Amino acid sequence: MSMTSTSDHDGLKSSDGVKVIETTLERPLQIRLWEDRTRGELWVPTYDSTGLALLADDYQRIAGNNAVDNGQRTFEFKVMRPGTHRVLFEKRMGWKFTAEDRRVFEVTASDSSSRRGA
């Protein structure tokens, strides 16, 4: 099995279905996912709160009327310590016991002050 990474948009790299995000401690990061609330979809994140803190969870409706409500959900995280942190998103629906879909992100964070030359 190859572990080759390919560049994606917004500074993301993909490796075997896992999106890799490289950032620093000082810079908050955003993850955007599409949600169709008409169907009852809701993305639920699972992560270690000692490594990441959720700063914001916003929803921007793209299309909406009496019958349709879908848009983009933005999760903003702050990295609390250097290292690699995993975030698992599961697309949940109120009447189902299992996730409809899953997305995995690996956040690799470095302390930018340690990379500066003296």
C-alpha positions as CSV (number, residue, x, y, z in Angstrom):
1,M,0.0,0.0,0.0
2,S,1.4,3.3,-1.0
3,M,1.5,6.3,1.4
4,T,2.0,8.9,-1.3
5,S,0.5,12.2,-0.7
6,T,-1.1,14.4,-3.4
7,S,-1.6,18.1,-3.1
8,D,-5.2,19.2,-2.7
9,H,-6.8,22.6,-2.4
10,D,-6.5,25.0,0.6
11,G,-3.2,23.5,1.8
12,L,-4.6,20.0,2.3
13,K,-2.8,16.9,1.2
14,S,-4.6,13.5,0.7
15,S,-3.1,10.3,1.8
16,D,-5.2,7.1,1.5
17,G,-8.5,9.1,2.1
18,V,-7.1,11.0,5.1
19,K,-6.8,14.7,4.6
20,V,-3.6,16.1,6.1
21,I,-3.5,19.7,7.2
22,E,-0.2,21.4,8.1
23,T,-0.4,24.4,10.4
24,T,1.3,26.2,13.3
25,L,0.1,26.7,16.9
26,E,-0.6,30.4,16.3
27,R,-2.9,29.9,13.3
28,P,-6.5,28.7,13.8
29,L,-7.6,26.2,11.1
30,Q,-10.9,25.8,9.4
31,I,-12.5,22.7,8.0
32,R,-15.5,23.1,5.7
33,L,-18.0,20.3,4.9
34,W,-21.3,20.3,2.9
35,E,-24.5,19.6,4.8
36,D,-27.9,18.9,3.4
37,R,-30.2,19.8,6.3
38,T,-33.2,19.0,4.2
39,R,-32.3,15.3,4.7
40,G,-31.4,15.8,8.4
41,E,-27.6,15.6,7.8
42,L,-25.4,16.8,10.6
43,W,-21.6,16.5,10.8
44,V,-20.4,15.5,14.2
45,P,-16.6,15.9,15.0
46,T,-14.7,13.6,17.3
47,Y,-11.3,14.7,18.5
48,D,-9.0,14.8,21.5
49,S,-9.7,18.1,23.3
50,T,-6.2,18.1,24.9
51,G,-4.8,18.7,21.4
52,L,-7.5,20.7,19.7
53,A,-10.1,23.2,20.8
54,L,-13.2,24.0,18.8
55,L,-13.4,27.8,18.5
56,A,-16.4,28.1,16.2
57,D,-19.1,26.0,14.4
58,D,-20.9,28.0,11.8
59,Y,-23.4,27.1,9.0
60,Q,-23.8,29.1,5.8
61,R,-26.9,28.3,3.9
62,I,-26.2,28.2,0.1
63,A,-29.6,27.1,-1.1
64,G,-32.7,27.4,0.9
65,N,-36.4,27.8,0.4
66,N,-39.5,26.0,1.8
67,A,-38.3,22.6,0.6
68,V,-34.5,22.9,0.5
69,D,-31.9,23.7,3.2
70,N,-28.3,22.9,2.3
71,G,-25.0,24.7,2.7
72,Q,-21.5,24.7,4.1
73,R,-20.6,24.0,7.7
74,T,-17.3,25.5,8.9
75,F,-15.5,24.2,12.0
76,E,-12.7,26.3,13.3
77,F,-10.1,24.7,15.6
78,K,-7.2,26.0,17.6
79,V,-4.2,23.6,18.0
80,M,-3.3,23.4,21.7
81,R,0.0,21.6,21.4
82,P,2.5,20.6,18.7
83,G,2.2,17.1,17.1
84,T,-0.3,15.2,15.0
85,H,-4.0,15.3,15.9
86,R,-6.8,13.4,14.3
87,V,-10.3,14.7,13.7
88,L,-13.0,12.3,12.7
89,F,-16.2,13.7,11.2
90,E,-19.3,11.5,11.0
91,K,-22.3,12.5,9.0
92,R,-25.2,11.7,11.3
93,M,-28.9,11.6,10.6
94,G,-31.4,11.7,13.5
95,W,-33.2,8.4,12.7
96,K,-30.1,6.3,12.0
97,F,-27.8,4.5,14.4
98,T,-24.8,4.4,12.1
99,A,-22.9,7.2,10.3
100,E,-23.9,7.9,6.7
101,D,-20.4,9.1,5.8
102,R,-17.0,9.7,7.5
103,R,-14.2,12.1,6.8
104,V,-10.8,11.9,8.6
105,F,-8.4,14.8,8.9
106,E,-4.9,14.7,10.4
107,V,-3.7,18.0,11.7
108,T,0.1,18.3,11.9
109,A,1.0,21.3,14.0
110,S,4.4,22.8,14.7
111,D,5.5,25.6,17.0
112,S,6.6,28.3,14.6
113,S,8.8,29.9,17.3
114,S,11.0,26.8,17.4
115,R,11.6,27.0,13.7
116,R,12.9,30.5,13.7
117,G,16.7,31.0,13.6
118,A,18.4,32.7,16.5
